């Protein structure tokens, strides 16, 4: 029933306007601003008000009264319940157009620069099944133990999606379903009570080798016999697709990171981007969409225009992927990375690709740049692929100092 009043829990009729960052459509009512998820511009919907933050209300579409002509049926049956995907009701080509508009508006708002041109977004070669890493959370209900993703805004509630999540290839969906079946009788960790011990399933996939690394996160080290049973069962069920397995012990917090224990098989898998082969260890960062990563690396190569006598610095280099990709065009490449496991992978990767002109420094980017600046060492080109939080101002200032 439409209560009309904009309050948390109420179902209200809204007319949407434009899409904003995060994939919600803006609506206005009673002098209030509402971000409506699951909607498109120029729609009339019934939406449930679910939260308020800093004067903005957030709502989830429950019924579309007057749909946009661009609306399509989401491919995933869990769309709207699962917090993983927010754009599936929009054709992919329209998603890109909306995102480009959002990006343009954001740049104008932040920079106060209005006269610029943005080149069209380069699409991902694959719309579904492209992710090489996925993390699911163990949960349980009256039907048993399941693997799911968190609901939007409800971090203590899960939607069982792992068996049919379209973001990962079919092989990983089958592995997730098998693990889910094996976990019946185990006790998933409950963040509300602190009880239970099995927390996360981490899947890492190689499209090149068609093999996976399987990781289980638990709150404490339990009987080795259980892990032995799991490893034997997985290897028997998927003899061609399981490269190895590991566990991490994390007694608290929301992360799957923790004390790493190799369980069985290989510790690394290999992926191919262009003509380069890269090793991926259980805990290191790697581009989650390898096919799109090639497009990205080609753009970096085009913009960097490396010459045979150039020195290139690859900041936040991870496993050395970008630097190695363009190394044959330059005189030398220096990668800087703070994660030791990624640096270990980077050194393996230069050997795999017979790269002779690349080396790496383990350390915080700001600290290493400060020392290089002090030593009066400078590059011809700097490539930056920062963590999700972006570049710290002090790092930006250091980079500018080399100009």
C-alpha positions in Angstrom: 0.0 0.0 0.0 1.3 3.4 -0.9 1.6 5.5 2.2 3.1 8.5 0.3 5.0 9.7 3.3 8.8 9.5 2.9 9.8 7.5 5.9 12.0 4.4 6.3 9.9 1.3 5.7 7.2 3.0 3.7 6.2 2.1 0.1 5.9 5.2 -2.0 5.2 6.0 -5.6 8.0 7.9 -7.3 8.8 9.4 -10.7 12.5 9.0 -11.5 14.8 11.4 -13.2 18.5 10.7 -14.1 20.9 8.0 -13.0 23.6 8.9 -10.6 26.9 7.3 -9.3 26.1 3.9 -7.9 23.4 3.0 -10.4 20.4 4.6 -8.6 17.9 6.9 -10.3 17.1 10.2 -8.5 13.5 11.0 -7.5 12.1 14.0 -5.6 9.1 14.1 -3.4 7.9 16.2 -0.5 11.0 18.3 -1.0 13.2 15.3 -0.3 15.8 13.5 -2.6 15.5 9.8 -3.0 18.0 7.4 -4.6 16.0 4.6 -6.2 17.8 1.4 -7.0 16.4 -1.0 -9.6 14.9 1.9 -11.6 15.8 3.8 -14.8 15.2 7.5 -15.7 11.7 8.5 -16.6 9.9 5.6 -14.8 7.1 5.6 -12.3 7.7 3.0 -9.6 6.7 1.8 -6.2 9.8 1.7 -4.1 10.5 0.8 -0.4 12.4 3.4 1.6 15.2 1.5 3.2 17.6 4.0 4.7 18.4 7.6 5.2 21.9 9.1 5.3 23.1 12.7 5.4 19.6 13.9 4.4 19.3 11.5 1.4 16.8 8.7 1.3 17.5 5.4 -0.3 14.9 3.1 -1.8 14.6 -0.3 -3.6 12.1 -0.7 -6.5 9.4 -3.2 -5.8 7.0 -2.6 -8.7 7.4 -0.8 -12.0 4.2 1.1 -12.8 5.4 2.8 -16.0 8.6 1.2 -17.3 11.2 2.9 -19.5 11.4 1.6 -23.0 15.0 0.7 -22.3 14.2 -1.7 -19.4 15.0 -5.3 -19.9 14.4 -8.5 -17.9 17.4 -9.1 -15.6 19.3 -12.3 -16.5 19.8 -13.2 -12.8 16.8 -14.4 -10.8 18.3 -12.9 -7.7 18.5 -9.4 -9.1 17.2 -6.8 -6.6 17.7 -9.1 -3.7 21.4 -9.6 -4.1 23.7 -6.7 -3.5 26.2 -7.8 -6.1 24.7 -6.4 -9.4 22.7 -3.2 -9.8 22.6 -2.7 -13.6 21.1 -5.9 -15.0 17.8 -4.3 -15.8 19.6 -2.0 -18.3 21.0 -3.2 -21.7 24.8 -3.2 -21.6 25.2 -0.6 -24.3 22.9 1.7 -22.3 24.8 1.0 -19.1 28.0 2.3 -20.7 26.2 5.4 -22.0 24.8 6.1 -18.5 28.1 5.5 -16.8 29.8 7.9 -19.3 27.3 10.6 -18.5 27.8 10.0 -14.7 31.5 10.2 -15.1 31.4 13.4 -17.1 29.1 15.1 -14.6 31.3 14.0 -11.7 34.4 15.4 -13.3 32.7 18.7 -13.9 31.4 18.9 -10.4 34.7 18.2 -8.8 37.1 20.0 -11.2 34.9 22.9 -12.2 36.2 22.3 -15.7 33.4 22.1 -18.3 35.0 22.2 -21.7 36.4 18.7 -22.3 35.6 15.7 -24.4 35.4 12.1 -23.1 36.1 9.3 -25.5 33.5 6.4 -25.6 33.9 3.7 -23.0 35.6 0.6 -24.3 33.2 -2.3 -23.4 34.1 -5.5 -21.7 34.4 -8.3 -24.3 32.1 -10.4 -22.0 29.0 -9.2 -20.1 28.7 -12.3 -17.9 31.1 -15.0 -16.8 34.1 -12.8 -16.9 35.2 -12.7 -13.3 38.3 -14.7 -12.3 37.8 -14.2 -8.6 34.7 -14.4 -6.4 34.1 -14.5 -2.6 30.9 -16.0 -1.2 29.8 -16.0 2.4 28.5 -19.1 4.2 25.1 -18.8 5.7 22.2 -21.1 6.8 18.5 -21.2 7.0 15.8 -23.8 7.5 16.9 -25.5 4.3 20.5 -25.9 5.3 23.9 -24.3 4.6 24.3 -22.1 1.5 26.8 -19.8 -0.1 25.6 -16.3 -0.8 26.3 -12.6 -1.2 25.2 -9.8 1.1 21.9 -8.0 0.5 22.2 -4.3 -0.2 22.3 -2.3 3.1 21.9 -5.5 5.2 25.4 -6.9 5.9 24.1 -9.5 8.3 21.7 -11.0 5.7 22.6 -13.1 2.7 21.0 -14.1 -0.6 21.9 -17.6 -1.7 23.3 -17.0 -5.2 26.6 -18.9 -5.6 25.2 -21.9 -7.6 23.8 -19.6 -10.3 25.9 -16.4 -10.1 26.3 -15.2 -13.7 29.5 -13.2 -12.9 31.6 -16.3 -12.8 32.2 -19.1 -15.4 30.1 -22.2 -15.3 33.0 -24.3 -13.8 33.1 -22.1 -10.7 29.3 -22.3 -10.3 29.6 -26.1 -10.3 32.4 -25.9 -7.8 30.5 -23.6 -5.5 27.5 -25.9 -5.6 29.6 -28.8 -4.7 31.2 -27.0 -1.8 27.8 -25.9 -0.6 26.7 -29.5 -0.6 29.8 -30.6 1.3 29.2 -27.8 3.9 25.9 -29.3 5.1 26.2 -30.0 8.7 29.0 -27.4 9.2 28.3 -24.3 11.3 28.5 -21.0 9.3 29.8 -18.0 11.3 27.0 -15.7 12.5 28.2 -12.1 12.9 25.3 -11.3 15.2 26.1 -14.0 17.7 29.8 -14.7 17.0 29.0 -18.4 16.8 30.0 -20.7 14.0 33.3 -21.2 12.3 33.0 -21.5 8.5 33.0 -18.0 6.9 33.9 -17.5 3.3 34.6 -19.4 0.1 37.2 -17.8 -2.2 37.4 -18.9 -5.8 40.2 -17.9 -8.1 40.0 -19.0 -11.8 42.4 -19.2 -14.7 40.7 -18.8 -18.1 44.0 -19.8 -19.6 44.4 -23.1 -17.7 40.7 -23.7 -16.9 41.8 -24.3 -13.3 40.8 -22.9 -9.9 42.3 -22.2 -6.5 39.8 -22.9 -3.7 40.0 -21.1 -0.4 38.0 -21.5 2.8 38.1 -18.9 5.6 37.4 -20.2 9.1 37.4 -18.6 12.5 39.8 -21.1 14.1 41.9 -24.1 13.1 39.7 -27.2 13.1 40.5 -30.8 12.6 42.8 -31.5 9.7 40.7 -34.5 8.8 37.9 -32.2 7.7 40.2 -30.4 5.4 41.7 -33.6 4.1 38.1 -34.8 3.3 37.3 -31.6 1.5 40.5 -31.6 -0.6 40.1 -35.2 -1.6 36.4 -34.8 -2.5 37.1 -31.7 -4.6 40.0 -33.2 -6.4 38.0 -36.3 -7.2 34.9 -34.4 -8.4 36.8 -31.9 -10.5 40.1 -33.6 -11.5 40.8 -31.3 -14.4 39.6 -28.0 -12.8 41.1 -27.9 -9.3 44.6 -26.6 -9.1 44.9 -26.4 -5.3 43.3 -25.3 -2.1 44.1 -23.3 1.0 42.5 -22.0 4.2 42.7 -18.7 6.0 42.1 -18.3 9.7 40.2 -15.1 10.6 38.5 -15.0 14.0 36.9 -11.6 13.5 36.1 -8.9 11.0 34.5 -9.1 7.6 37.6 -9.9 5.5 38.6 -13.2 4.1 42.2 -12.4 4.8 44.0 -14.0 7.7 46.6 -16.6 8.5 47.3 -18.5 5.3 47.7 -22.3 5.3 48.3 -24.2 2.1 46.1 -27.2 2.0 46.7 -29.2 -1.2 47.9 -29.0 -4.8 49.4 -25.9 -6.4 49.8 -22.5 -4.7 49.4 -20.6 -7.9 47.6 -20.6 -11.2 48.6 -18.9 -14.5 46.6 -16.5 -16.7 47.4 -15.1 -20.1 46.9 -11.5 -21.2 47.9 -10.8 -24.8 51.1 -12.8 -25.3 52.2 -12.6 -21.7 51.7 -15.2 -19.0 51.2 -14.3 -15.4 51.2 -16.3 -12.2 48.4 -15.6 -9.6 48.9 -16.7 -6.0 46.0 -17.3 -3.6 46.2 -13.9 -1.9 47.7 -11.5 -4.5 45.8 -8.9 -6.6 45.1 -9.6 -10.2 42.7 -7.9 -12.7 39.4 -9.6 -12.2 38.4 -9.4 -15.9 41.4 -10.6 -17.9 39.9 -10.0 -21.3 39.0 -6.4 -20.4 42.5 -6.1 -18.8 44.0 -6.6 -22.3 42.0 -3.7 -23.6 43.2 -1.6 -20.7 46.8 -2.5 -21.1 46.7 -1.8 -24.8 45.4 1.7 -24.0 48.2 2.2 -21.5 50.7 1.2 -24.1 49.1 3.6 -26.7 49.1 6.6 -24.3 52.5 5.9 -22.7 54.2 5.7 -26.2 57.3 4.1 -24.7 60.6 4.5 -26.6 63.5 2.1 -26.6 65.5 4.3 -24.3 62.7 5.1 -21.8 62.6 4.3 -18.1 59.1 3.5 -16.9 57.9 3.3 -13.3 54.9 1.2 -12.6 53.4 2.3 -9.2 51.2 -0.1 -7.2 52.4 -2.7 -9.7 50.9 -5.7 -8.0 52.2 -8.8 -9.8 53.9 -6.6 -12.4 51.2 -7.1 -15.0 51.2 -3.7 -16.7 54.9 -3.1 -16.6 55.7 -6.6 -18.0 53.1 -6.1 -20.7 54.9 -3.0 -22.1 58.4 -3.9 -21.0 59.7 -4.9 -24.5 59.0 -1.3 -25.7 61.1 0.4 -23.1 64.7 0.4 -21.8 63.7 -0.5 -18.2 60.7 -0.9 -16.0 60.6 -0.4 -12.2 57.6 -1.7 -10.3 56.8 -0.5 -6.8 54.4 -2.5 -4.5 53.8 -2.8 -0.8 52.4 -6.4 -0.8 55.1 -9.0 -0.4 53.1 -11.8 -2.0 52.5 -9.6 -5.1 56.2 -8.8 -5.5 57.0 -12.5 -5.2 54.6 -13.1 -8.1 56.1 -10.3 -10.1 59.6 -11.8 -10.0 58.1 -15.1 -11.1 56.3 -13.3 -13.9 59.5 -11.7 -15.3 61.0 -15.2 -15.5 57.9 -16.7 -17.1 58.1 -14.1 -19.8 61.9 -14.0 -20.1 61.8 -10.2 -19.3 65.3 -8.9 -18.6 64.7 -5.2 -18.1 62.2 -5.1 -15.2 62.9 -5.1 -11.5 60.8 -4.4 -8.4 60.9 -2.6 -5.0 58.9 -3.8 -2.0 57.7 -0.8 -0.1 55.1 1.9 0.3 54.9 4.0 -2.9 55.1 7.3 -1.1 58.2 6.2 0.9 60.0 4.8 -2.2 59.2 7.8 -4.3 60.6 10.1 -1.5 63.9 8.2 -1.5 64.1 8.2 -5.4 63.5 11.9 -5.3 66.2 12.4 -2.7 68.6 10.4 -4.9 67.7 12.5 -7.9 66.5 9.5 -9.9 63.6 10.2 -12.3 61.7 8.2 -14.9 60.5 9.2 -18.4 57.0 7.8 -17.8 55.0 6.9 -14.6 52.1 4.5 -14.8 49.7 4.5 -11.9 47.2 1.7 -11.1 46.2 2.7 -7.5 44.1 0.8 -5.0 40.4 1.3 -4.9 40.7 4.3 -2.5 42.7 6.2 -5.1 45.9 8.2 -4.8 46.8 9.9 -1.6 47.6 13.6 -2.0 51.2 13.1 -0.8 51.7 10.6 -3.6 50.3 13.0 -6.2 52.6 15.7 -5.0 55.6 13.3 -5.3 54.6 12.3 -8.8 54.3 16.0 -9.8 57.8 16.6 -8.4 59.3 14.3 -11.1 57.8 16.3 -13.9 
